[in-house]
């Protein structure tokens, strides 16, 4: 998809990206509170947002390094895919859903 040079495809990809970011910023605080409880919520959400910030700093640096090394951003996508798969595996294996209060 990134090899197609059509403006509507770019606009669609851009809208999906920012829609996901907005969804994450709305869901992350609620999910953190549900999974870890309200007792340690500020500390737990701080760690979650710290991880988000670390990715926001390291991601563009890695992309810039790959662009400089290869001359194209296309080499970035396999790394993004790999990191996304690692994140999903960690989330599905380590995260236990909250138990409903009865």
C-alpha positions in Angstrom: 0.0 0.0 0.0 2.9 2.4 0.7 4.1 1.9 -2.8 1.0 3.4 -4.3 1.4 7.1 -5.1 -2.3 8.0 -4.9 -3.4 10.9 -2.7 -6.7 9.2 -1.5 -4.6 6.2 -0.2 -2.4 8.5 1.7 -5.3 10.3 3.2 -7.0 7.0 4.2 -3.7 5.7 5.8 -3.3 9.0 7.6 -6.9 9.0 9.0 -6.5 5.4 10.2 -3.2 6.2 11.9 -4.6 9.2 13.8 -7.9 7.4 14.5 -5.9 4.7 16.2 -3.8 7.1 18.2 -7.0 9.0 19.4 -8.5 5.7 20.4 -5.5 4.6 22.4 -5.4 7.9 24.3 -9.1 7.4 25.2 -8.8 3.7 26.1 -5.5 3.5 27.9 -6.5 5.3 31.1 -9.7 3.3 31.5 -8.0 0.0 30.8 -5.2 0.8 33.2 -7.7 1.5 35.9 -9.7 -1.7 35.1 -6.7 -4.0 35.1 -4.7 -2.6 38.0 -7.3 -1.0 40.2 -7.7 2.5 41.5 -5.4 2.1 44.5 -2.2 2.3 42.4 -3.7 3.9 39.4 -1.5 7.0 39.1 1.7 5.0 39.4 0.5 2.3 36.9 -0.8 4.8 34.4 2.5 6.7 34.7 4.4 3.5 33.7 2.0 2.9 30.8 2.4 6.5 29.5 6.2 6.3 30.1 6.4 3.3 27.7 4.3 5.2 25.2 6.7 8.2 25.4 9.7 6.0 25.1 8.3 4.6 21.9 7.5 8.1 20.6 11.2 9.0 21.1 12.8 5.8 19.9 10.6 5.1 16.9 11.4 8.2 14.9 15.1 7.8 15.7 15.0 4.2 14.4 13.1 5.2 11.3 15.5 8.0 10.6 18.5 5.7 11.0 17.0 3.1 8.6 16.1 5.9 6.1 19.7 7.2 6.3 21.1 3.7 5.9 18.9 2.4 3.1 17.7 5.6 1.4 14.0 4.6 1.9 11.4 4.4 4.6 10.2 1.0 3.3 12.7 -0.8 5.4 11.0 0.5 8.6 7.8 -1.4 8.1 9.1 -4.9 8.9 10.5 -3.6 12.2 7.1 -2.0 13.0 5.4 -5.2 12.2 7.8 -7.3 14.3 7.4 -4.9 17.3 3.6 -5.0 17.0 3.6 -8.8 17.0 5.9 -8.8 20.0 3.6 -6.4 21.8 0.5 -8.4 21.0 2.1 -11.7 22.2 3.2 -10.0 25.5 -0.3 -8.5 26.0 -2.2 -11.8 25.3 0.1 -13.9 27.4 0.8 -11.7 30.4 -2.3 -9.6 30.8 -5.2 -11.2 32.7 -8.6 -9.6 32.4 -10.0 -8.1 35.5 -12.3 -10.4 37.5 -15.9 -9.0 37.9 -16.9 -8.0 41.3 -19.8 -10.1 42.5 
